[in-house]
Amino acid sequence: MLVTLTLNGARLERDVRPDMTLFDFCRAHGLKSVKCACETSNCGLCTVLLDGEPVLSCSVPMARVDGREVTTLEGMRDGRRELLARCLAEEGAEQCGFCAPGMEMAVLALDAANPGATDEEVRRYLSGNLCRCSGYASQMRAVRRFLARHDNGGELPPRAVPDDSVTESGERHAQIARPVAKKDSDALLAGRPVYTADLAPEGALVVKLVRSRHAHALVTDIDLEAARALPGVVAVFGPDDVPHRRFTLAGQSFLEPSPYDTVLLDRHVRYVGDEVAMVVAEDEASASAAVRAVKVTYEQLPAIVSVEDALDNPTVIHDEDDWAAGSDTSGDPSRNLVAHGQRVHGDLDAALASSDVVIERTYRTQATQQAMMETFRSFAYTDAFGRLTVVSSTQVPFHIRRQVATALGIPKSQVRVIKPRVGGGFGAKQSGCNEAFAAWAALATGRPCVCTYTREETMCCSNTRHEMVMRVRVGATRDGEIRAIDLHALSNAGAYGYHGTTTVTLVGGKALPIYNHAAASRFTYDVVYTNTTPGGAYRGYGATQGCFAVESAVNELADELGMDPCELRLKNLVKPGETLWQLNDEKLHSCRLDECLGRAMEMVGWGDRPLSEDLGDRVRGIGVALTMQGSGIANVDIANVDIRLEDDGFYVLSIGATDVGTGADTILAQMAAEALGCDVDRVVTKGVDTDTSPFDTGAYASSGTYTTGGAVVRAAEDLVRQIREQAASWWGVDAADVEFDGERVWALGSGAPGDPEHQMSVAAMANKMIGFGMQPGMLEGHGSNAQPTSPPPYMAGIAEVEVDKATGRVTVTDYAAVVDCGTVINPALARVQAEGGIAQGIGMALTEDVLRDERGNLRTGSFMTYKIPTRMDVPEPRVEFMPSFEPTGPFGAKSIGEVVINTPSPAIMSAVAHATGRYVRDLPITPSKVLLGE
């Protein structure tokens, strides 16, 4: 079919397939700003202009484009895109950037059609543009400022900068504790080709998987010949054609706590979507046809789809002889038990007996999807030396190297992993996914191979938050002294044990220490296999589930005692200097949680309003919750950093840490610049390549700012020492007499303070070191950091909801949050982290739920059926900081990435209970549960 169109100002005439969409056409013509996150036309990432009007390009057949004008972000040349990008970058609103181009196109269309749009009009116009990172508030601030130029003579008004504290002492710094736009913001907001799929080689073979239709079965026969005979098919592999070596997809330090219970392709399938065979073809259509042509015969086995039916069930999900425990050896696969454990402090029975009131409740948290906009994707190829290179959208490049080598049975020295920009992860990409498939295909065929999961595959065949059932007992005196807390968690590992052994430990470890004064506490847990999608890491990593259970129980205790829930908490809160009995007996150095709660109460006027108000057709309620998280994993996480002084005096910061949209590359550069005394623009951050980057365990456990940041400071200190020593050797003086201020080095010698005897600029020094005369070349500082503690950040959250009396629909109308994350290195990026986490938490509380039928088939495999919040569903939360100073952290900093997701569920649950009198203890809080109770 011949079509003629104008694409970004260029007249084109092309012969296209009748079924080709405008999205495919744009991507085929190198326009990588046009992206897809859904395949169901409801993510908004593929937005382009068709004759000036925004359209979803994935829904537009090329026949409709004939004779028309198409404009993508690359073609916006009237200067407005740059102004909008500046507004977004200064707010940090682009985050991972994957959804940004589609949203920008919609905003630019709105600007042309309705430049005076109200907030409500903006929200409705952009409601189809999904974002999982930002929580939408920062985008709204940027769009308001962009549109406000029409009332400001065409100039952007100044950015409104919040005035809350970012350091405990109020000390001002040159490069940290101030907002800095992300170093990659220009590229992300221009839609440049920086993500994995954008970088895949032209002509790369396409890898697709044949998946089980049954939740539990044995493959008795598999016929691959018809698929192999199809045109365009290069290879088809079954379980007998690939290495059979047990490994784990959990991205954890060696020896992983998760069991080695996975092989590349298996004849024993354990959930709907489990991999049975792999096809490799010249193109997408040929690969899809080959998948359909593979004929598999199954012997169905009884399936366990309920977490409460799994333990000691006659059906054993992992009966293989080569199942192997990781570093956690508490599991017993013959019982479907992945892990079991307990931690006890004090005499629980005595503490409960001394309590005037004891409540016992059971809470359930559902499996939820991380739902990052960029699905799982990777490609692989072999180099001139026969080594395998894997390019992956991952949070854990060094762990992926180990997984691929183990799965394929090749030395780790033969595997190189490169991480490009990552379109969001939230923990999902702390597990491996399709890297081993792309890698095997590349080795087997000798050609580059790419494996890209659809949204349905990402939701069905990767990993989710662990579903949990938690039983809580809390004992207290009549005046509100919490005496005892007893918590048990039953966690659903799913079909494989990825992160199952570790996620569950945070249920108690990050919830119980908030009430550290309790005379006794006990935390016990069981983690079990079921025939459902495997669990994995998701922001909060078990602390989210534990926070819901314990904070909800404390709220119910307050109602039982007739006490204000905030006053009950203030009476029992942990303080600095205490030993955290349920967190490995760690010493608490920094904590302003009581002040976080006090400030949140002030923000909502807590003391001047009732817990519920009747509004006629609606009823309003307020609820509160507290939480803590960690900063890296104590005694486990390792970060290494190199900083090299280059000619003309700029620095290259080499890290193994992974920026997944959080701004880690920028924040670490800010810390390097602060320690080196230079501007952040003189620090170039080098992305992760396992061949050249120093080792880092990866982007998880909120480790970036604290763990890798500590290594950055040490590397900078090491480099400054070398700079002083090198100058001293040239001048014949003692290194102790050499001074360095970031711009120059000098030694006073016989000179005056304003005119030292020896001095030179850093640029001159750097150039001299690579010049003539037996010079040392470029100096490079190294820093390594591993910590024996994981200092907790804290957060207080207060939710205001309105419940429709007729329908039971819950609307969150306000959310106030105050965070203690230590020194706030970049307040703009930290604020967006908080806002994004709160939005995800609201989704978990109200709408998000991984649903299956009784046979284990997923019912929520798309954004049409799995409801993540749009900008119409969440308020713009009010976030403030209450910075403490953490003595073990770089410049006093702690983490912020995960703590921000935990409080919405219990705070909203309590607010709904205050509004309606009904406690919904089984998430999500749906209208039917609100109306009918439990």
N, C-alpha and C positions, 0 to 999 in steps of 0.2 A: 504494500500500500504506500503510495507516494504522498507525502505531506510537505507543505511549505509553511514555514513559520519564521518569525523573528525572535531570536533567542539572545537576550542581553544585548540588543542592538545589532546583531549580525543576522543577515538574511540567510536561511538555510533551506535546502530541499533534500529530503531524505526518504529512502525506501525503508519502511519500518514494518514489523510484524503487526498483524491486525489486533493482537491482544496486548500490544505494548502500551504501557501507561506513561504518562508524562514524567512520573518519578523515575522510571527506568531509563527514559530518554535522557533526562538531565544527568543522572549518574554516569551513563555511558559516554556523555560528552564532557566528563571531567568536572562537573559542577557538584563538588562534594559537600557543599553547605546543605544540600537537600538530603535529609535523613529520614529514617523510618524506625519507629520503636514499637509498632503495634500490629501491622498487617490487617487491621480492622478499621482503618480510617478514623481513629478517634484519639490520636496522640498529638496531632498538630505539627509534628516535626518536619513534615514534608511540604509546609506551606510555601507557595510561590504566588506571584501575581500573574493572572491571565487577563490581558487587556486592562491591567490596573487593579483588578479585583482579586482578593486573596482566595485561593482554592487549595484543596488538599490534592497534591499532584498524584498521589497513589490512587486516587479515585477518578482521575481524568484519563480516558482512553485517548490515544494520539489522534484518532479520527476527529475528536472535538477540538483539536488544537490547530487544525489545518487553516491557514490564512490568518492566524492570530499572533499576538505578541506575548511572549513569556519573559518574565524577569525574575531572576533568583537574587539572592543576597549579593553574589559576585557582580551583578549588573546594576546595583544601586549606586549611582555616581553623582547624585545631586547634593552630597554633603550631609544629608540628614542621618545616614547610617553611622557616620563617624561621631556625630553628636550623641546619638542614642547609645552607641558603644561606650562613649566616655561616661555617660550617666550610669550605665550598668556596671562598668568596671570599677568606678569609684565607690559603688555600693558593695562590690564583690558578688553581684547578683548572678553572674554567669556560672559560678561554681564549676561543675565539670564541663559545662559548655555544650554538651551534646544537644540539648533542646534549644539553645540560644538562637540559632539562625531562623528557625521556624517562628519563634516568638517575635524576633525582630521584624520579620516580614509582616506579621500581623499588626504590630505596633505602627510600623511605617504606613500601612494601609489605613489604619485608624487615624493617624495624624493627618493624612490627606483628606479623609472623608469627614472627620469630626474633631478638629483640633481643640475644641473646647469641651471635650468629653468629661463627664463627671466620673468619680471613682466607681460608682455602680455601673455606668456605661462601659468603662474600661474593663472591669471585671467580667462583665457579660461578653464583651467583644472577644476577650482573650480566654474565655472559659474552656475552649477546646484545645488550648495549648498547654499540655501537661509539663510539669517539672517536678522531679522527685527530690532534688537537692535543696532548693532555696526556701521552700515553704511559701513562696510568692510575695512575701512582704517586701523584701529588698527590690524585687522587680517592680512592685507598685510604686515604691519611692522613686526609683529611677524613671519610670514612665511619667509620673507626676511632674518631675523636674523637667523632663524632655518636653512635655506639652506646655509647661509654664513659660517656655521661651516666647510663646506667641503673645503673652502679656508683658514681656520684658524686652521689647524691642528686638526680638530675634536672638537675644543672647541667653545662654543658660544661666539661671539664677545660681548663686552659691549653694553648694551642698550643705544641708543642715546636718551638723555634727553633734551627736549626743554628748552630753556633758557629764555622764556618770564616770566614776573613777576607773582607771585601768591599772593602777599600781596602788598597793596598800599605803605606801608612804606619801604618795603624790609626787614622787620624783619624776622628773622629765628626762627622757632619753632622746638621743639623736635619731636612731633608726628603728627602735622597737617601741611598743606601747603607743603606736600611732598607725592610722590606716595607710596601707600601701596597696595599690592595685596589683592584682596577680600578674606575675611575669608572663604568663601565657594568655592574658586577657585579649590582647590585640589579635592573636591568631584565632582564638576560639570565637570571638565576636565577629570576625571577618569570614568565618566558615571555612577556614583553610583545611586542607587534607592532613589531619594530624592523628586520626584514630586508626585502629587496626584495619578495619575494612577499607579505609581510604588508601592505605599503604600497600595492600596486597598486590603482588605483581600482576600485570596484565597477562592473561592466559593461564593463570594458576588453575589447577584442577580443583574441582568442587567435591568436598567430602560430605556425605550424608549418612545417617544412621537408620537402620531398620530396628524398630522398637517393639517390645512385647505388648500384646493386646491384653495380657492377663496380669493380675496382681501377683500371682504366684504360680509358677509352672516349670516343668522341665521341657527342654527342646529335644524332642525325640528324632526329628528329621528336619533338615534344612536344605532346600534345593536352590542353588545359586546359578545354575547353568543358564536359565532363561535370561536372567539379569546380565550375565556376562556376555551374552550374545547380542545385546542391544547396541545399536549404533551410538557412538560417543562414550561408551562405557570403557574405562581403562582397566579397572580392577574391582573385584568384589571379594570381600573377606568374611568368613564365618569364624566361629569360636576356635575351630581347629587350625585356622590359617594364621593366627597371631600368637604372640608370646602369652603364656599362661603363668603370670607371676603376680602374687598378691602384693597389693600396695594400698595406700589410703590417699584419698583426694583432699584430706584435711591439710590446709597449709599451716603446719605447725613445726616447731623446732624438732630436730632429730634427738632422740627417738620419739616420734610422735606419740602422744597419749592415746590417740585414736587407734582402733584395731586395724590390722592389715586384713581387710575382708573383701577387697575389690580386685577384679581382673579386667582386662581390656574388653573382652567379649566373653560371655558365660553361657553355658547351656542351662544353668539354673537361674531363672529370672525371678526377681523378687518384688517388683512393683510395675504398674502400668507405665511404660515408657523406658524400662530397662533396655540396655543395648543388646541386640542379638547378632547383628551383622553390620558391615560397613561397606558403602559403595564409593567409588572414586570415578568421576566422569569429567568430560571436557567442559560441561556447562551445567547450569542449574536444572534445566529441563531434562537433560539426559540422566542426571543423578536422581531426580525425583521419579522418573520412569523406572529406573533400575530398582529403587526402593520398593515400588509397587510390584515389581516382577519377582522379588524374592519370596519363595514359598516356605513357610515355617509350619511345622506340625508340633503341637504342644500336648503334653499330658498335664492337665490342670491339677493343682494341689490346693488344699484348703488355704484360704487367705485370712490373715489377721489384719483388720483395718482399724480396730479400736485399741488405743493404748492400754486400756484397762483390762483387755483380754489377753495380753501378750505374755506376761510373766508365767513361766511354768506351763504354758499351753502345750498340748501334745504335738502341735505343728511346730517344727523347729525350722526357723528361717535360714539359719546358717549352720548347715550340717557338714560342711566341707572339712576334709582332713587337714588342709593346709591353712585354716584360719589361724591367725597369730595375734596375740595381744600386743599392743604398743607398750609404752612405759607405764600405763595404767593396767594393772593385771587383775582388777577386781571383777571383771566380767566373766560370764559363763555362757557361751553360745548355746549350749544344750538346754538352757533355761530361757533363751531369748534375752539374756541379761547382758547389756553392754557394760554397765558399770554400777557399782554400789558403794556407798560410803556414808560416814557420819562424822560430825564434829560436835563435841559437847563441852560446855563451860559451866561450872558450878553444879549444884544439886538441884536438878529440875523438879523432881517430885516435891522436895521441901519448899522450893520457891512457889510452886503452884499451890501447895497446901496453905502457905502463908498469905495467899491472895484472897481479897474479899470477893472479887468478881473474876470469873474465868469464862472467856468466850471461845468457842471452837467453830471454825468456818472452813468450807472448801471452796477454792477458787480455781477457775479454769482459764488458761490463756490459749488462744487458738494458734495454729500455724499461720504465719503471714509471709507474704512475698517481699523481698527487698525491692523489687520492681524498679531497678535502675533503668534509665532510658536506653542505654546501650546494652544490648543482649550479649550473651557469651559469644566470643569470636576469637579465632586465632588462625595464623597461617605458619607454615613451616617450609624450610628448604634446606638443601645440603650445599655446603660451600666447596671451594676448590680443594680443600683438604679432607673432604668427606665428612666433615663435622655437621651436626644438625643444628640449625638455628630456628628457634621458635619465637615468633612475635605474638604476644598475647596481651589482651586487656585483662590484666591481673593485678591483684594487690600484693602478691607474694612471688616475685620473680625467682628468687633463690630456691624457694620451696618447690616451685614448678619445675625447676631443673632437676631436683631430686625425684619428683614424681615421674617425670617423663623417662628418666634414665632407669628407674626401678621397674616401671611398667613394661618398658621395651627390652630390659635386660642388657643395657649397654652402659659403658662407663660414664660417669658424670662429666668426665673430661671431654666427652664427645657431644655435649649438649650446651648450647648457648641460648639464653633467653633475653629478649629485648622487650621492654615495656614502653609503648608509645603513650600518648595521652589516653586517659581512661574515662569513659562516659558514665561514671558513677559505679559504686560497688556496694557500699553499706554492709560489707561482710560477705556478701554472696561470692565475691571474687577472692575471698580468702581461701576458698576451696578451688581446687582445680576443676576443670570441666571437660572441654573438648581438645585441650592441647595435645594429649597423648594420641588422639585419633589423627589429627593433622600431622603429627610427627611420624607416626607409623606409615601413613600414606606417602609422605615425602620420602622416607627411607626406602619403601617398597617400590615406588615408581621412579625415583630419581628426579622428580619434577616438583616445583612448588605446589603446595596443596593448601587450600583454605577451608575452614570449617566454621560456619556461621549458624548459630541457633536462631530459630524463629522465636517470637514472643511465646508461643505455646510451648515450645521445647524448653525455653528458659523457665517457664512457670511449672512445667510438669516434670522435667528431667534433669534438674540441677539440685537446688537445695532451698529450704525454707527456714524460718524461725522454728525452733522446737516447740511443738505443742506440749503443754504441761498441765498436770492436775496437782494442786498444792493444798495441803491441809495445814491449817494454822491454829494453834492454841495460844492465847495471850492471857496472862494473869496479872491483875493489878489491884492495888488498894483502893478504897473508896475515894481517897483524895487524889488519885491519878498517878501514883507511883507504879510504873511498869516493873513487875517483879520477875516475870518469866515469859519467854517466847519459845514455842516448840514448832518447828517448821519441817514438813516432809514434802518432797517433790517427786512426782512420777513424770519422767520425761520421755517423749516419743522420739527415738533416734531415727525412725523410718527404716528403710531397707538396708542402710549401711550406717556405720557408726561415726561418720565424720563429725568431729567436734562434740560428740555426745558426752564424752567423758569429762570434758572441761567446761562446756557451757553451763552445765548443771551446778557446778561448784560456786558460780557467781550468784545463784539464786539466794543462797544464804550469806555468802561472803560479802555481798554488796548491799544487802538489805538489813541484816541484823545489827551490824555495828553502829547504825544510826542511834539505836537504843542500847548503847554499850553499857549503861549503868545497870541494866537488868541483872539481878542476882544470878540468874541462870538462863542459859539458852542451849537449844539443841537443834542441829540441822542434819537431817538424814535424806538420802535420795536413792532412787533406782532409775536407771536408764534402760529402756527396752527396745528391741527390734520390732517393727511392724512391717506390713507389706504396703507401705506408702512412700511417697517421695522422701528421699533422705533429708534429714535436718542438716543445718549448717550454721554458720555464723551470720548474725544480723545485728547491726548496731544495738548496743546494750548487752548482748551476749549473755543472756541468763539473768542479768541484773534487772532487765525490764520485767521479766516474769515475776521475779522475787519481789520487786517493788510493788507490783500490782497486788500481790497477795498480802504482804506485810503491811503496806500503807493502808490498804482497804480494811484490814483487820483492826488497825489502830483507829481508823475513822469510825468503824462500828463500835469499838470499845468506848470511844468518846461519846457516841450517841447512847450507849448503854449506861454510862456513868452520868449522863446529863451534863457533860463538860464541853466547853468550846474545844474543837479539835486542834486549834493552834495552841491554846494554852496547855493542853495535854502534852503536846510535843515539846514545847518550851521547857516543861518540867522534867523532861527525860533525855534531852539531846546530848550527844557526844561532844566533848570539848578537846582542844589541843592538849597534848601531853599525856593522853590516855593510851593504854595498850588495847588494840582492837582484837578482842578475844576470838571473834569469828573470822578474822582476816589474818590468819597465820601469825597472830600475836605481834603484828606490826605496830610500831610506835607512830602515833599521829602527831605530826609537827605543825600542820596548818589547817585551820578550819574556822570559817565564819558562818556556819550554817544557821546559827540562831539569828544573826544579823540579816542573812538572806531571807529568812522567814519573816522577821520584823518588817523589813522593807517591802516585801510582797504584800503583807497585810496593809501597809500604808498605801500602796499603789491602788488597791481596790477598795479602800475605806472599810476594811473588814470589821473594825470595832464599831462602826456606825450604821450597820445594816444587819438585817436578819439573815439566817441561813436560807430562807425561802421567802418568796413574795408571789402572791397571786396577781396575775396580770389580766385576768378575765378568761380569754380563750387559751392562754398559756400560763405556765407557772415557772418562775425563775428560781434557780438554786445555785449555791456556790459550794465548792469543795477544794480541799488542799491536799498536797502530797509533797513529801521530801524524798530526795534520792542522793546516792553517791555512786561513784564508779571507780576507776583506777587510772593510773598513768603508766602504761606499759605493764608487762608481766614481771613481777619481782623474780630475780634469780634465773630468768629465762631469756628475756629480750636482750638483744645485742645490736648496737649500732656502731658502724665505723664510718668515718668521714675523712676525706682528704681535701685540703685547700692548697691550691698551687698559685704562686705569684707569677704572673705572666708578663711579657714585655709590655712596656708603657704603663705598668702598674695596675692592671686589672687582675681579678682573681677568678679562678675556676673552682667552683664548689662541687666536688664529686661525692654523690651520695648513693646509697643502695636503697634508701627509703622511697616509698611509692606515693606520688601525689595522685589521688583519685578524684580530684576536684576540690579538695579541701583547702588548697593553697599552700601545701607543705613546702613546695619548691620556693615559694616566696617567703614564707615565715622563716625557714631555715636560712635563707639569704639575708633576711633582716637581722637575725642573730649573728651571723658571720660578720656583717657590716658593722654592727654595734661593737663586737669584740675587736675588730680590726681598725675601727675608727675611720671608716670610709663611708661613702654613700652606697646605698643598696644597689644602685645602678651599675656600680663597678664590680658587682659579684654576679658571675654567670653560673647558673645552676645546670649541672649536667645530668641528663636523665639516666634511667637505669639500664645497664647492659651488664649481665653477669660476668662477661669476660673482662670488663674494665672497671666496673663499679666496686667500691669496697662493700664488704658483706653487711647486710642489714636484714633482720628477720621479716620486715615488711610492714605494710600499712594495716595494722589491726591493734586491738587492745588499747586504743587511744595513745599510741606510743610515739607519734611523730614529734610533737613539740617537746615532750619531756625527754624521751630516750635519745632520739636522734639529735634533738636540740642540744642536749648535754655533750654529745660527741662533737658537734659543730664548735661549741665554745672551747673544748679541749684542743681541737685541731687548730683553731685560730691562735690560741695561746702558744701552741707548739711552733707555729709559723712565725709569730712575733719574736719568740726566743731565737729562732734561726736567723731572722733578719738582723737582730741586734748583734748576734755573734758574727755574722758575715761582715757587717760594717766594722765591727771591732777589729777583725782580722786585717782589713784593708788599712785601717788607721793606726794600728799598733797600740790600741788601748784595751782596757778591760771591758768585757761585755756589760758589766754592771754600770759602766759610765756612759753607755749609749742609750739615748732616749728615742722613742718612736711614738708618733701621735696620729698615725694613719695617713698622713700626707708626706712626712719627711722623717729622716733619721738624722741624729746629730750627736756629737760629743762636745761638751763644753770646753774641755782642755784648758788652755791658757786664754781662751776668748771670753768675751763678755756674754751675759745671758741672751742679749739680743743679737749677738754676733758670734756664735760658737766657732771654735777652731776648725771643726769638721762638720759638714752637713751636706746632705743631698736629698733630692726628692725621691719618693718611692718609685716613680716612673724611671728616673735616671738610674737608680740602683738596679731595678729589674732589667733594664737594657744593658747595663754593664755586666751583669752576671751571665749574659749569653753572648758577650763580645769576646774580643781577643785577650790573650794573656792568662791561660790556665784558670779560667773561671769555672765556678761550680755548676753553671746552668740554672735552671729554674728551681727555686726553693719550694718545698711542699711540706706542709704540716699535716700531721695525722692525729686523729682523735678517736678513741674508742670509749663506749659507755655501756655498762650494764649495772643495774642497781639492785640492791637487796630489798628494796621496798617499792611500793606502788602507791604514791600519795594520792588520796582520793580528792577529786573535785566534788563539789556539792551544788545542789540546786533545790530551790523551793518553787513550787508551781501552784497557782491558784486559778481554777477554772470557774467561769460563769456560764451557765447553760440556760436555755429556755426550752421547755418541753411542751409540745402541743397536746392539749388535753384530749382532743378527739382522735389524733393519729398516733400519738406516742413518739413522734419525731423529735429527736434531740438536736438542737443547734447550739454550738459553742459560740457565744457572743463576745467573750473576752477571755484572754489568757495573760496573766502576769507572771513573769519568771525572773528570778534573781539567781545569778550563777557565781559561785566562787571557783574560779579556775586558776587561781594564783595570778601572777602578773599576766595581763592580757597583751600578748605580743602584737597582734593585729586586730584591733577592736572591730573593724568592719567585717573581716572574715569570721571572727568569733561570733558576732551577732547573727550573721547568716547561718552559721552552723546551728546556733540555738533555735532560730526560727524554723529552719528546715527540720530539725529533730522534733520540735513541738508539732509540726504539721504531720509528720509520720506517726507520732504518738496519738494524735487525734484520729487518724485513719485507723490505727489499731483499735482504739477505743470504740469506734462507732460503725465502721463499714467494712473493714478488710477481714477476709476470712478465706482460707483455702478449703474448699468444699469438695467432697467426693461422694459418689454413690456407694451402695453397699458392696459393690464389686471392686471398689478401689479406683474407678474412673474419675478423673479430675473434672469438676464442673466449672471451675473458674480458671480457664486457660487463656484468657485474653483480658484486655482492659475494658471490654464490654461487660464481662461477668465478674471480674475482680475489681472492686471499686476503690481506687486510690483517690485521695482528695483532689479536687480542682480548686481554683481560686475562689469559687463560689461556696465552698464547703468549710473553709477555715477563716477565722478572723486574722487580723494582723496582730500577732502577739506583741506584748510590750516586754522587752528584754532589757534588764540592767545587770551590771556586774558589781560584785562585792569582793574585790580582789584581796586575797591573803598573800603572804610571801612564803613560798615553799623553799626551805633552805637547801634541799637536795636537787632542786630544779634549776634549769638555766634561767638566770635573771629572776628567779622566784616563780617560774611558770609551772603550771600543771596542765592537764589535758582538758578538752572540752567536747571532743567529737561525739562521744556516746552518752554522756550523762544527761544530755538534753532531751532524749527520747522517752525517758522513763516515767515522768510524773503525770502526763496527760491521762492515762487510763485510770489510775486510782483517783485522781482529782475529779475527773468527769463522773466516774462511778458514784463518788460521794455527793457530788452536786446533784446528780439525778435522784439519788436517794433522799436528799434534803427536799428536792422539789416534789417528789411523788410518794415518798414513803416506801419505795420498792428498791431493794438491793439486787442489782443485776451482777451476779458473781461469775457469770460465764460470758466472756468476751466473744464477739463484739456486742455492744449495748444496742440492740436493734429495737425498732418501734414495737414489735410484737412482745418482746421481753419486757419492755417498759410498761406496756398496757396490761399484760397478763401476770407479771411477776414471775417468780420461780416456783 
